[in-house]
Amino acid sequence: MTFLPSLPDSAKLLDVFRAYPDTARPLVDYHEALMRGPSPLTVGERELVAAYVSGLNSCDYCYGIHSVTAERFGVSEQTLTGLIEDLDTADVDDRMRPLLRYVGKLTSSPARVSPADAEAVLAAGWEEQALHDAVSVCALFNFMNRFVNGLGVTADDEYSALSGARLADGGYAGLKNLM
């Protein structure tokens, strides 16, 4: 149930964006640039980071939608579930492990992130922009998790499937057409 009295109890994030388009439009533009623009991280990897951060934050809304989106870009459901249970044993590419460990630490204990954490990402073969982009996705989804949870926006599995497919097919720019 949303906490905004002007919106229906079943309001989704798109309803919030429609109600507040002046702040929503630049936020959607940022999503599009970060999540779909040029990056050493694939779209699937960025969606994986979004889902992982959202899962760590227990944001069911974002975790559900971005898990579906990541799956549409080739990330298995088993990988997503495994990451939340135990990063060290999850079925994920070894190169992704230090990157995910970094965003996990940044999410759960940001003051403890150290140069050694960044060095581990770079030592795994990622270039500087990959670290930048992963941190940016992590920061964006920590923001979005608090935004969604703070406004009481929820979604069921059916909506997650619909919204995840919509993001996979039309990107974030497609949301502006729905606003």
Secondary structure, 3 states (H helix, E strand, C coil): CCCCCCCCCCCCHHHHHHHCHHHHHHHHHHHHHHHHCCCCCCHHHHHHHHHHHHHHCCCHHHHHHHHHHHHHCCCCHHHHHHHHHCCCCCCCCCCHHHHHHHHHHHHHCHHHCCHHHHHHHHHCCCCHHHHHHHHHHHHHHHHHHHHHHHHCCCCCHHHHHHHHHHHHHHCCHHHHHHC
